[in-house]
Amino acid sequence: MATTIRMPEVLANVTEAAVQKWLVAPGDEVAVGQPFAEIETEKAVVEYMAETAGTVLQLLIGEGDAVDVGAPIAIVGEAGEVAPASPAAAPPAASDGDSVVVAPSAAAAPTAAVPVAAAAPTAAPAPATTVDSGARRFVSPLVRRLAREKGLSLDGVVGSGPGGRIVRRDIEALLASGPAAASAAAPAAAAAAPAPVAAGLEPELIPTSRMRKTIARRLTESKSTVPHFYLTADCRVDRLLELRREINAIDGVKISVNDLVVKAVAAAFVDVPEANTTWSDEGMLRHRTADIAIAVSLDDGLVTPVVRGVESLSVTALSAAIGDLATRARNGGLKQHEIEGGSFAVSNLGMFGTQAFSAIINPPQAGILAVGAARPAPVVVDGVLEVGTVMTVTLSADHRVLDGALAARWLAAFVARIENPVSILA
């Protein structure tokens, strides 16, 4: 019997997503757990795995189409089965320039029967061409970010997605067409830049991207529903910095201070395992591994991929894992499981010179450590004043699962690990 595959909620609280690339075609046999499609949200592109086995009967939306979470996107059934026809439905309207009005096949799912629509075309995209620069362009946040990173102007580009939507493959095609095309696009971007606003004029209204809207919604919900409290500590990091220099003196090895901080966070959970707990409606979840989310800054927001089992990784393996996740986060290549879960997060603004700050918890995680810059400061050692290198950290904790004393014990364990950094390597 035919089964409707619906747009999954690949990220918590995401209400709309697009199929960036189908990984299956009509007639393909699929198994549970097999890659089915690359789903683009306002934060990342994630690989969606099939949850139903069978034969792909129809793909209901085209690559680049954005639909609501829960809308039908494909039909899977038995080999030779004919998918039933579906009633026509009105397409959802685009809310801003980041999305496009989709065809009736991408409409919200009816409440009865098995919905089906005409199969989406799967032909290769046409090469990018030019059009009147005054035409409205439908572009996803991910494509806008890639264009900015490559120094490309989207003026004059015709998208190969439905309705002329500019999708990632159009950027790749433009780059593949050679340096001349890419370099020609850069002056166009400069020419299209708005003139400086004279003093006294009204402020410019900048449309909000889907990523920014999601960040605003989730963090507002966090501050409204999660009882935050904060603990701050100063860590002396002279020995930590010396250890980093010694490790990086080895050929082919390069780790950051943040790598050592994340490793110390995991070690502190080994020391105080009862702090590795998160809240759920069914009860408190005591985690057995240190799965730590790392805040990665993007041009139009941030994303927090998770490194799992940090306590069992060497510092060099951890550094490689963080670097890989950060690179793929900026390129839109994260997978679904890499941005879900985690019990704790680390946000480091030390590289910007920020001395201290407090961060907002990202549920379902129960805490986040805000890390400031290492700086020279007066310290007292055995009653003698001297100059040391100090780093300020602030723990934001969920009071539903972490009481003050428990959070203080965990923070003390973290400071002890940072100030005795050889213990981090054990």
C-alpha positions in Angstrom: 0.0 0.0 0.0 1.3 3.4 -0.9 2.8 5.5 1.9 3.0 9.3 1.9 6.4 10.7 2.8 6.1 14.1 4.4 8.5 16.9 4.9 10.3 16.0 8.1 11.1 18.4 10.9 14.9 17.9 10.6 15.5 20.7 13.1 13.6 21.5 16.2 10.9 24.2 15.7 11.6 24.5 11.9 8.2 25.1 10.2 9.4 25.2 6.5 12.1 23.4 4.5 13.1 22.7 0.9 14.4 19.7 -0.9 17.8 20.8 -2.2 18.5 17.5 -3.9 16.7 14.2 -4.3 18.9 11.2 -3.6 16.3 8.8 -5.1 14.3 8.7 -8.3 10.9 7.2 -9.2 11.3 3.4 -9.6 14.2 3.2 -7.1 14.0 0.6 -4.3 14.7 2.2 -0.9 15.5 0.7 2.5 15.0 2.1 5.9 18.0 4.3 6.8 19.0 4.9 3.2 19.7 8.5 2.2 16.5 9.8 0.6 16.9 13.6 0.1 19.0 16.6 1.1 16.7 18.9 3.1 17.6 22.6 3.3 16.4 24.7 6.3 17.3 28.2 7.4 20.3 26.8 9.3 21.8 24.0 7.3 21.4 21.3 4.7 20.8 17.9 6.3 20.6 14.4 4.8 17.2 12.9 5.4 17.2 9.1 5.8 14.2 7.0 4.5 11.9 5.8 7.3 9.8 3.6 5.0 11.0 0.7 2.7 9.6 0.2 -0.7 9.6 1.5 -4.3 9.6 5.3 -5.0 6.4 5.8 -6.9 6.5 9.6 -7.2 8.4 12.7 -6.1 5.8 15.3 -5.4 8.0 18.4 -5.3 11.0 19.6 -7.4 14.5 20.4 -6.2 14.4 23.8 -4.7 10.7 23.7 -3.7 10.0 25.0 -0.1 7.0 23.6 1.7 5.7 23.4 5.2 6.9 20.7 7.6 4.4 17.9 7.3 3.5 18.6 3.6 3.7 15.5 1.3 6.9 15.3 -0.7 7.0 11.7 -2.1 5.0 8.5 -2.4 6.6 5.1 -1.6 4.8 1.8 -2.2 5.1 -1.6 -3.8 6.9 -2.2 -7.2 4.3 -1.8 -10.0 1.8 -0.1 -7.8 0.1 2.9 -9.3 -0.1 5.9 -7.0 -3.7 7.3 -6.7 -4.4 10.8 -7.9 -4.7 13.6 -5.5 -7.1 16.6 -5.4 -5.8 20.0 -6.4 -4.8 22.3 -3.6 -3.8 26.0 -3.4 -0.1 26.6 -3.0 1.3 28.5 0.0 2.3 32.1 -0.6 5.9 33.1 -0.3 6.5 35.1 2.9 9.6 37.0 1.7 12.4 36.9 -0.8 14.0 33.9 0.8 11.2 31.5 -0.5 9.3 31.0 -3.6 5.6 30.3 -4.4 5.6 26.6 -5.0 3.5 24.5 -7.4 0.3 22.8 -6.3 2.2 19.6 -5.8 3.9 21.1 -2.8 0.7 22.3 -1.1 -0.1 21.4 2.5 -1.3 17.8 3.0 -5.1 17.1 3.1 -6.4 15.4 6.2 -7.8 12.3 4.3 -6.7 9.9 1.6 -3.2 9.5 0.2 -2.2 12.7 -1.5 -0.4 12.5 -4.8 0.5 15.1 -7.5 2.3 15.2 -10.8 5.8 14.0 -10.6 8.5 16.7 -10.4 10.9 16.9 -13.3 14.3 15.5 -12.6 16.2 16.9 -15.7 19.7 18.4 -15.2 19.6 22.1 -14.4 20.0 24.6 -17.2 23.1 26.8 -17.1 22.7 30.1 -15.4 21.9 33.0 -17.7 21.2 36.7 -17.2 18.0 38.6 -16.9 16.9 42.1 -16.1 18.5 43.0 -12.8 15.3 44.7 -11.7 13.4 41.4 -11.6 12.6 39.9 -8.2 14.9 37.1 -7.3 13.9 34.1 -5.1 17.0 33.0 -3.1 17.4 30.8 -0.1 19.5 32.1 2.9 22.1 29.3 2.2 22.5 30.5 -1.4 22.8 34.1 -0.4 25.6 33.1 2.1 27.5 31.1 -0.5 27.3 34.0 -3.0 28.7 36.4 -0.4 31.5 34.0 0.5 32.5 33.6 -3.2 32.1 37.3 -3.9 29.4 36.7 -6.5 26.5 38.9 -7.4 23.2 37.2 -8.0 22.0 40.1 -10.2 21.3 38.8 -13.7 21.3 35.1 -12.7 18.3 33.0 -13.7 17.7 30.2 -11.2 17.1 26.6 -12.4 14.6 26.0 -9.6 10.9 26.2 -9.9 9.7 29.7 -10.8 13.3 30.8 -11.4 14.4 30.2 -7.8 18.2 30.4 -7.5 19.4 27.2 -5.9 22.8 26.0 -4.8 23.5 24.2 -8.1 23.3 27.6 -9.9 26.1 29.0 -7.8 28.1 25.8 -8.5 27.4 26.1 -12.2 28.5 29.8 -12.2 31.8 28.9 -10.5 32.3 25.9 -12.8 32.0 28.2 -15.8 35.4 29.6 -15.1 37.2 32.4 -13.4 36.1 34.9 -16.0 32.4 34.5 -15.2 33.1 34.6 -11.4 35.3 37.7 -11.7 32.8 39.4 -13.9 30.1 38.9 -11.2 32.2 40.7 -8.6 32.2 44.2 -10.2 28.4 43.8 -10.6 28.1 43.2 -6.9 30.1 46.3 -6.2 28.1 48.4 -8.7 24.9 47.2 -7.2 25.9 48.2 -3.7 23.7 50.9 -2.2 25.1 54.4 -1.8 26.0 55.5 1.8 22.9 56.8 3.6 23.2 60.5 4.4 22.9 61.6 8.0 19.3 62.3 9.1 17.6 59.9 6.6 15.3 57.2 7.8 16.9 53.8 8.7 16.9 51.0 6.2 14.5 48.1 6.8 16.4 44.8 6.2 14.2 41.7 5.6 14.6 39.0 8.2 15.9 35.7 6.9 14.3 32.4 8.0 17.5 31.6 10.0 17.3 34.9 11.9 13.6 34.4 12.6 14.2 30.9 13.9 17.0 32.1 16.2 14.8 34.8 17.5 12.0 32.4 18.2 14.1 29.7 19.9 16.1 32.0 22.1 13.0 33.9 23.2 11.3 30.6 24.1 14.5 29.5 26.0 14.6 32.7 28.1 10.8 32.5 28.6 10.6 28.8 29.6 14.0 27.8 30.9 15.0 29.2 34.4 18.5 30.4 33.7 21.1 31.2 36.4 24.7 32.1 36.0 28.0 31.3 37.6 31.3 33.0 36.7 34.9 31.9 37.3 38.4 33.1 36.4 40.9 30.4 35.2 44.6 30.9 35.1 45.7 29.6 31.7 49.5 30.1 31.6 50.1 26.3 31.8 47.3 25.6 29.3 48.8 28.0 26.8 52.3 26.4 27.3 50.8 22.9 26.8 49.2 24.1 23.5 52.5 25.5 22.3 54.2 22.2 23.1 51.6 20.2 21.2 51.6 22.5 18.2 55.4 22.2 18.0 54.8 18.6 16.8 54.9 18.4 13.0 51.4 18.2 11.5 49.6 19.0 14.7 47.7 22.2 15.4 45.1 22.6 18.1 43.3 25.7 19.4 42.6 26.9 22.9 39.0 26.2 22.2 39.8 22.5 21.6 41.4 22.3 25.0 38.4 24.1 26.6 35.9 21.6 25.0 38.1 18.7 26.2 38.1 20.2 29.8 34.3 20.5 29.7 34.0 16.8 28.9 36.5 16.0 31.6 34.5 18.0 34.2 31.5 15.9 33.4 33.6 12.8 34.1 34.4 14.3 37.4 30.8 15.4 38.2 28.6 13.0 36.1 25.4 14.0 37.8 25.7 17.4 36.2 25.4 15.7 32.7 21.6 15.8 32.9 18.9 17.4 30.8 15.2 18.0 31.3 12.3 16.3 29.5 8.6 16.1 30.1 8.9 12.4 31.1 11.7 13.0 33.5 15.4 14.0 33.8 17.8 12.4 31.4 21.2 11.4 32.8 23.6 11.2 29.9 26.4 8.6 29.8 28.7 10.4 27.3 29.7 14.1 27.0 28.0 15.2 23.8 29.0 18.8 23.4 27.6 21.4 21.0 30.0 23.9 19.5 28.6 27.3 18.5 29.7 28.1 14.9 29.2 31.6 13.6 27.7 32.0 10.1 27.2 35.2 8.0 23.5 35.3 8.8 23.3 33.5 12.2 24.8 30.5 13.9 24.5 26.8 14.2 25.6 24.4 17.0 26.8 21.0 15.6 27.4 18.3 18.3 30.6 16.4 18.9 29.7 13.1 20.6 31.7 11.2 23.2 34.2 14.0 23.7 35.5 12.4 26.8 36.9 9.4 24.8 38.5 11.5 22.0 42.1 12.6 22.0 42.7 16.3 21.7 43.9 16.0 18.1 40.9 13.9 17.2 38.6 16.4 18.9 40.3 19.3 17.0 39.8 17.5 13.7 36.1 16.7 14.5 35.4 20.4 15.5 37.2 21.7 12.4 35.3 19.3 10.1 31.9 20.3 11.6 32.6 24.0 11.4 33.7 23.8 7.8 30.6 21.8 6.8 28.4 24.1 8.8 29.6 27.1 6.8 29.2 25.2 3.6 25.7 23.9 4.4 26.9 20.3 4.6 25.8 19.1 8.0 23.7 16.0 8.5 20.6 15.8 10.6 22.1 13.8 13.5 25.0 16.2 13.7 22.8 19.2 14.8 20.5 17.3 17.2 20.8 16.5 20.9 23.7 17.2 23.1 23.6 17.9 26.8 25.8 21.0 26.9 27.3 23.7 24.6 30.4 25.9 24.4 30.4 29.4 23.0 33.8 31.1 22.6 34.1 34.8 21.8 37.7 35.1 23.1 39.1 35.4 19.5 37.2 38.7 19.2 38.7 40.1 22.4 35.5 39.8 24.5 36.5 39.6 28.1 33.3 38.0 29.5 29.7 37.4 28.5 26.7 35.2 29.3 25.0 33.0 26.7 21.5 31.7 26.3 20.8 28.0 26.7 19.8 26.1 23.6 17.2 23.5 24.7 17.2 20.6 25.2 20.7 21.2 26.5 20.9 22.1 30.1 23.9 24.5 30.1 26.3 26.5 28.0 29.7 27.8 28.9 30.6 31.3 27.6 34.4 31.6 27.1 36.2 35.0 27.1 39.6 36.0 25.9 42.8 35.2 27.8 44.3 38.4 29.2 47.2 39.5 31.5 45.8 40.1 35.0 47.1 40.4 38.6 46.9 37.1 40.5 47.9 36.2 44.0 50.1 33.1 44.5 50.9 32.1 48.1 50.3 35.7 49.3 52.5 37.2 46.6 51.1 39.4 43.8 52.2 38.5 40.3 51.0 38.8 36.7 49.3 35.8 35.1 47.1 35.0 32.1 43.5 34.8 33.1 40.4 33.6 31.2 36.9 34.4 32.4 34.1 31.8 31.8 30.4 32.1 32.6 28.2 29.1 33.0 24.5 29.5 32.1 22.6 26.6 33.8 19.0 25.3 33.6 17.8 25.4 37.2 15.2 22.6 36.6 18.1 20.1 36.6 21.1 21.9 38.0 20.9 23.4 41.4 23.4 26.0 42.5 25.7 23.7 44.5 25.8 21.1 41.7 26.6 23.7 39.0 29.3 25.2 41.3 30.9 21.8 41.7 30.9 21.2 38.0 32.4 24.7 37.3 35.1 24.1 40.0 36.0 20.8 38.3 36.3 22.6 35.0 38.6 25.2 36.4 40.7 22.5 38.0 41.1 20.7 34.7 42.0 24.0 32.9 44.6 25.0 35.5 46.1 21.4 35.5 45.9 20.9 31.7 48.0 17.7 31.6 44.9 16.0 33.2 42.9 16.9 30.1 45.1 14.6 28.0 44.6 11.6 30.2 
